[in-house]
Structures are given as structure tokens and as C-alpha cells.
């Protein structure tokens, strides 16, 4: 079985590097969230860590994930261990529950980078190891090098980017596929299929989309939200039970739209 990862967590990416997420993270945890996702390149690990400490929820009850190795962070493979320690220092923790390779690009080479992640796992600095934005071929390559089990693979996923191949891969190899940008920054809200299912369940388009993702085996979701109302609305998606007809209807959406599609992505 996959690791015990909360199915619905809080994503904290912001285009404004260094945004103060302390209040949002604290509110999210006090509202009922138990998973928080950040990254070195987001520039907000300090405030995410502050939010965890200031909440009423014990640190042991929070599943904390971060990511390092971006296209330009860190600059050299030998600096990966230092980058990992930097993530922990900024978060103010001894260990994270999940440590991702953020992108298989820039300095990334499986034989140069992944041993540092294994070392962090063996040293107890990362309780689980994950990958992000990989293709099936790159996942195969990484799994051959990693000694630590692959716990999760984080990718953009929503009705306009359904990632069927990566969902099947996660189910076959028994790890989580963690969906970021699950609402495609609102692009899914006006889809007729989403509107129809939302109306049927007296739910919002956002809740309906999250419920559709949660209905899939081995899929977890990390929508971003800032206000308490949106935090609560997203959390309420867990209570929506879509039937097979609903799921099939949303599955029928066609599209190849990505919110995150940089030149350095492995699919480009």
C-alpha cells in the first residue's frame, strides 16, 4: 500500500516569491488540513514552517513535503546535500515527511542527484522520497537508482490534463500521484461537464473537480487556497461522493492544457 499520505493537502506555490504563508498554513491546519506542500524555489519555507509551529496541531500530525533540485537550484550536483539541509533549516524541522526532486532538468542526472536523496532518507532527514514532473521513462530510470522506495510522484493534473498514463503507473507501482494545480487556475470551472456534475451535487466547480481527483485510486490533491472560506470549501470536497456516471462524464473531457509548461520540462 502507498504511504499514509493525507489525500487532500495544501499547496503553497505563489508567483510572488516570499509571500507570507504563515497565517494561511496555520489556519489550514486549524481548519482540518494535515498535509502541507512547499518547495525551496517557492521562497516560502520559512513562513510555512512558522505557520506549522503557530497552529494548534502538533508537528507529528502534519505531513510536511518540500522539493529541491530545480532548473537552477542548487547549481551543482555536489551541493544537493547542502540544499536538502537548507530546506530543513528554513522550515525549522529536523526532517520532512516527503522530500521531492522538483524537476528532472538543469543539474539533474539520476546517478549524480538521487544518491543524495537516498542519504537523506537513510539519515532520517526525509521519511519518504518523491519525484516531481517526471515522465514514465524518467521514473523507470530513477527507480533503478533509488534505494529508497518511491513514495510519490507530483505532477499537474486536472480534467484538462488527466495524466492517465501516470495514474496507471502510480497504481501499478503503488505510489501516490499528487496532483498540483488541480483547478488549472480556474480554467476547469466553465467546463460543461464540471458544471453539470456540480449542479447535480449542489457543489462548486472547485469542489467537484477535487472530488473527481479524489475518486481515483492512488491520487492525492494539493489545491492552493488563501482565504479561510476557500480552505473550508476545498476540504468539504472530501464529502462529495461522485458516482460512476459523474466520473465517466468528467473523464470524457478532452484537452491538453497545462498551467505549468516551462521550456525545461521533460515533455518539451
C-alpha positions in Angstrom: 0.0 0.0 0.0 1.2 3.6 -0.5 2.5 5.6 2.4 -0.1 7.1 4.8 -0.4 10.5 3.0 -3.5 12.7 3.6 -5.5 12.6 0.3 -6.1 16.4 0.4 -3.4 18.8 1.4 -2.5 22.5 1.0 -0.4 23.7 -1.9 1.6 26.8 -1.3 3.0 27.8 -4.6 2.8 31.6 -5.3 4.1 33.6 -8.2 5.2 36.2 -5.6 8.3 34.7 -4.2 8.5 35.0 -0.4 4.8 35.5 0.2 4.0 35.2 3.8 2.1 31.8 4.2 2.3 31.6 8.0 -1.3 32.6 8.6 -2.7 30.6 5.8 -0.8 27.4 6.9 -1.8 27.9 10.5 -5.5 28.5 9.5 -5.5 25.5 7.2 -4.2 23.2 9.9 -6.6 24.5 12.5 -9.4 24.0 9.9 -8.6 20.4 9.4 -5.8 20.0 6.8 -3.0 17.7 7.8 -0.7 17.9 4.7 1.3 21.0 3.5 3.4 21.1 0.4 6.1 23.7 -0.4 9.5 23.9 -2.2 12.8 25.6 -2.0 12.2 27.6 -5.1 8.9 28.9 -3.8 10.8 31.1 -1.3 8.3 30.5 1.5 9.7 27.6 3.5 10.4 29.9 6.5 6.8 31.1 6.7 5.4 27.6 6.1 7.4 26.4 9.0 6.3 29.3 11.1 2.6 28.5 10.2 3.1 24.9 11.3 4.6 26.0 14.6 1.9 28.6 15.3 -1.0 26.3 14.7 -2.8 24.2 17.3 -1.8 21.0 15.6 1.1 19.0 16.8 4.0 18.8 14.3 3.8 14.9 14.4 0.3 15.2 13.0 1.3 17.3 10.0 2.6 15.6 6.8 5.1 18.1 5.5 6.6 17.9 2.0 9.2 20.1 0.2 11.1 20.0 -3.0 14.6 20.8 -4.1 16.7 20.4 -7.3 15.1 23.0 -9.7 16.4 24.0 -13.0 18.8 26.5 -11.3 18.7 25.4 -7.6 21.2 24.1 -6.5 23.8 25.0 -9.1 25.9 21.8 -8.8 25.1 18.2 -8.1 27.6 18.0 -5.2 25.6 20.8 -3.5 22.4 18.7 -3.3 23.0 17.5 0.3 23.6 21.2 1.4 20.4 22.2 -0.5 18.4 19.5 1.4 19.8 20.7 4.7 18.8 24.2 3.7 15.2 23.2 3.2 15.1 21.7 6.7 16.8 24.7 8.2 14.3 27.1 6.6 11.4 25.0 7.6 12.8 24.7 11.2 12.5 20.9 11.3 14.8 18.0 11.7 13.1 16.0 9.0 10.4 16.3 6.4 7.8 13.6 5.7 8.4 13.7 2.0 11.3 15.1 0.0 10.9 15.6 -3.7 13.2 16.1 -6.7 11.5 19.1 -8.1 12.4 18.8 -11.8 14.4 16.3 -13.8 16.2 19.1 -15.5 19.1 21.6 -15.0 21.7 19.8 -13.0 19.5 16.7 -12.6 21.1 13.4 -13.5 19.8 10.3 -11.8 23.2 8.9 -11.0 24.5 12.3 -9.6 21.5 13.5 -7.7 19.5 10.6 -6.4 22.2 9.2 -4.1 21.9 12.4 -2.0 18.2 11.8 -1.6 18.9 8.2 -0.5 21.4 9.6 2.0 18.8 12.0 3.4 16.4 9.1 3.7 18.9 6.8 5.5 19.9 9.6 7.8 16.2 10.2 8.8 16.1 13.7 7.3 13.4 12.6 4.8 10.9 10.0 5.9 9.9 9.4 2.3 11.3 10.2 -1.2 9.4 11.5 -4.1 9.8 12.8 -7.6 8.0 15.6 -9.5 7.4 16.4 -13.1 8.9 13.2 -14.4 7.9 11.1 -17.4 7.3 7.4 -17.2 10.6 6.8 -18.8 12.4 9.0 -16.3 10.5 7.3 -13.4 11.8 4.0 -14.6 15.3 5.3 -14.7 15.1 6.9 -11.2 13.6 3.8 -9.6 16.5 1.7 -10.9 18.9 4.0 -9.0 16.9 4.9 -5.8 17.4 2.5 -2.8 14.5 4.3 -1.0 11.0 3.3 -2.1 9.4 5.8 -4.4 6.6 7.2 -2.2 5.0 9.8 -4.5 5.2 11.5 -7.9 3.8 15.1 -8.1 2.5 16.4 -11.4 0.0 18.9 -12.7 -3.4 17.1 -13.0 -6.9 18.2 -13.7 -9.7 17.5 -16.2 -7.8 19.3 -18.9 -4.6 17.4 -18.2 -5.7 14.0 -16.9 -2.4 12.2 -16.8 -3.9 8.7 -17.5 -0.5 7.1 -18.1 1.0 8.5 -14.9 -2.1 7.4 -12.9 -1.8 3.9 -14.2 1.9 4.0 -13.4 1.3 5.0 -9.8 -1.3 2.3 -9.4 1.0 -0.3 -10.9 4.0 0.6 -8.8 1.9 1.5 -5.7 2.9 5.1 -5.0 0.9 8.3 -4.8 0.3 10.6 -7.7 0.0 14.0 -6.1 -2.0 16.5 -8.3 -0.8 20.1 -8.2 -2.7 22.9 -9.9 -5.8 20.7 -9.7 -8.1 23.6 -10.7 -5.9 24.7 -13.6 -6.2 28.2 -12.1 -9.9 28.3 -12.7 -9.8 27.0 -16.3 -11.9 24.0 -15.4 -14.7 25.9 -13.8 -16.6 26.6 -17.1 -16.3 23.1 -18.5 -19.9 21.9 -19.2 -19.1 18.5 -17.7 -17.9 20.1 -14.4 -20.9 22.4 -14.3 -23.3 19.5 -14.8 -21.8 17.4 -12.1 -21.5 20.3 -9.7 -25.2 21.2 -10.1 -26.2 17.6 -9.5 -24.3 17.5 -6.2 -25.1 21.1 -5.2 -21.3 21.7 -5.1 -19.0 24.3 -6.5 -16.9 23.6 -9.6 -13.8 23.5 -7.5 -15.2 21.0 -5.1 -16.4 18.9 -8.0 -13.0 18.8 -9.6 -11.3 17.9 -6.3 -13.9 15.2 -5.7 -13.2 13.8 -9.2 -9.5 13.6 -8.4 -10.1 12.0 -5.0 -12.3 9.4 -6.6 -9.2 8.0 -8.4 -7.1 5.3 -6.7 -3.6 6.4 -5.7 -4.3 10.1 -6.3 -3.9 12.8 -3.8 -4.6 16.5 -4.3 -2.9 19.8 -3.1 -5.0 22.7 -4.1 -3.8 26.2 -3.2 -6.1 28.4 -1.2 -5.6 31.6 0.8 -8.8 32.6 2.4 -10.5 30.5 5.2 -13.6 30.2 3.1 -11.8 28.6 0.2 -9.8 26.4 2.6 -13.1 25.1 4.0 -14.7 24.8 0.6 -11.9 22.7 -0.7 -11.8 20.5 2.4 -15.5 19.8 2.0 -14.9 18.2 -1.3 -13.9 15.0 0.6 -17.6 14.6 1.5 -18.8 14.6 -2.1 -19.4 11.1 -3.5 -19.4 11.0 -7.2 -21.0 8.0 -8.9 -19.6 6.2 -11.9 -21.7 8.3 -14.3 -20.2 11.5 -12.8 -16.7 10.2 -13.1 -17.1 9.0 -16.6 -18.5 12.3 -17.7 -15.6 14.2 -16.4 -13.2 11.6 -17.7 -14.6 12.4 -21.2 -13.3 15.9 -21.1 -10.7 16.3 -23.8 -7.8 18.7 -23.6 -4.0 19.0 -23.4 -3.8 22.2 -21.3 -1.0 22.8 -18.8 -0.7 25.7 -16.4 3.0 24.8 -15.8 4.8 24.2 -19.0 8.4 25.6 -18.9 10.9 25.0 -21.7 12.9 22.8 -19.4 10.1 20.4 -18.8 11.0 16.8 -19.9 7.9 16.6 -22.1 9.0 19.6 -24.2 
